[in-house]
Amino acid sequence: MTVFPVPVPDDASAQRLSALHAECFNEAWDAAAIARLLSMPGAFAYWAAESAETGESPDGFVLARTGGGEAEILTICVRPAARAAGLGRVLLAAAAAHAAAAGAGSLFLEVAEDNIPALRLYESFGFSLVGVRPAYYERGSSRVAARTLKLDLPRDAAPVINP
């Protein structure tokens, strides 16, 4: 399993992420939206592959941003065929480490309350519930609440330098 920072936003990267997002969500973000998000101040992204030597064929990615002493995961997804292999945890760890190194004290995300596998992952990672947005996500003719979760990040995070 390998994690790579997403290169400076370019059309090819945005297209790859958009295609992967479409595999994971009913309302996928198009390449232009992903490119705009990656261009925002404080934005960063990582993609992961189960077995690839390079990040050319990612199986998952996380897109986040830092600002005001906080960080927020805007989206995180793992290709359905690659789930339950630990990629989500690796992507969360990369985002948390990046956010902490950038000076963020907290990392936030929102998740649909019916996404039980994701909720279990976030809970096991140390996220805690800080809010609920009722009827936030559409599910056909019904709506599902979003849970807002928070992870406290170490304030004294420093890069590890190996001799």
Secondary structure, DSSP 4 states (H G I P E B T S, - for coil): -EEEEPPSP-HHHHHHHHHHHHHH-SSPPPHHHHHHHHHSTTEEEEEEESS-SSTTS-SEEEEEEEETTEEEEEEEEE-GGGTTSSHHHHHHHHHHHHHHHTT-SEEEEEEETT-HHHHHHHHHHT-EEEEEEEEEEEETTEEEEEEEEEEEPPTT-------
